[in-house]
Amino acid sequence: MEFIKNFKSELIVESPGRINLIGEHTDYNMGFVLPTAIEKKIVFQFAKNESPNKCQVYSTTFNTGFELDLNTLEKSSVEWENYILGVLNEISKRTNKLSGFNCTIESNLPTGSGLSSSAALECGLAFGLNDLFDLGLSKMEMVKLSQIAEHTYAGTQCGIMDQFASVMSQKGHMLLLDCRTLEYKPIPINLEPYKIILLNTKVSHNLATSEYNTRKNECEEGVAILKQDYPEVNYLRDASMAMLEGVKERISETVYNRCSFIIAENKRVHQMAAALTANDLETVGQILYKAHEGISKFYEVSCAESDFLVEFSKSNIHVLGARQTGGGFGGCTLNIVHKNAVDDFVNAATQAYREKFNIELDAFEVKPSTGTFSYSN
Ligand code: GLA
């Protein structure tokens, strides 16, 4: 198949990755999260082609692409193609306005690093097609259909945080999102003289999808028991530690640990929002360390590499706090580091990590940034 890579693009879409400051795995428990988009992103170029149904999608970053037929959409055995196909499938259910298009994708967002390159891909595509074919979808509709695409085509029963953050974020703010009502409040963030430094472990253990879905099931198991005594508990969001203690004898240790983590993590989101508002950076850092302990010991979605880097950061007095960010099993740790100490910290961490795991770290600063946007070429 001959790819048309140099077509005259009509539309450009910039679709960012995200970090999550706090509130991990709380989204599918209908709780709270505090993410924001970052400057690393996927850039799409779009143009309609002459065909009523044939489309080409090409990644210039990975030098690979595929052709698809809007009339015969089905799952692919190639992972990234499913994010595209899943979104097209959802859009096709809602409108018959789509026709053939060409699209190229360029990315500086590392994949499998807990920064939601999948949501950036889904939402960027939805955004572009919405503009190109005048589909009239609202931002929230695009967020929701992208999440469903991930469930149906990619097979991860994810919550709504990543898609929401990728599309709705505002520069200089974290989004305090209630994942049940979808109400949100932008919280200004000013960490001066500290910076947010990500250390990419460069590992993404392939447990991620299956273990993710298992965690969701374990939370639901906890809710089913809690509900016997507390009918008002529909999600862990509705539960308290006192309630959980009340049913402790009837649940396994594993389910108890999962539930206690989620209940505590939900609280941490509000504590974090308050600490940011009060500019209490020491507390910001302490909440991160506490959260990582929960991620590692009770929710068990960390790994040796992330644990090592978080532990390492504790030996540096210029780091206020750190934790693994995102779904887990590797990806990036998020570190709050004094601006004068960034180079020393990164160098020391790189060396220690190399000695321990024989892997070269990737380190970069991130800044809370704006969500998906498009412009005509
Ligand atoms: C992944 C999912 C999100 C969220 C995080 C964990 O990124 O896509 O919905 O559950 O993991 O917080």
Residues whose N, C-alpha, C, O or C-beta is under 5 A from the ligand:
A	BS01	GLA	G23 E24 H25 T26 D27 C158 G159 I160 M161 D162 G326 G327
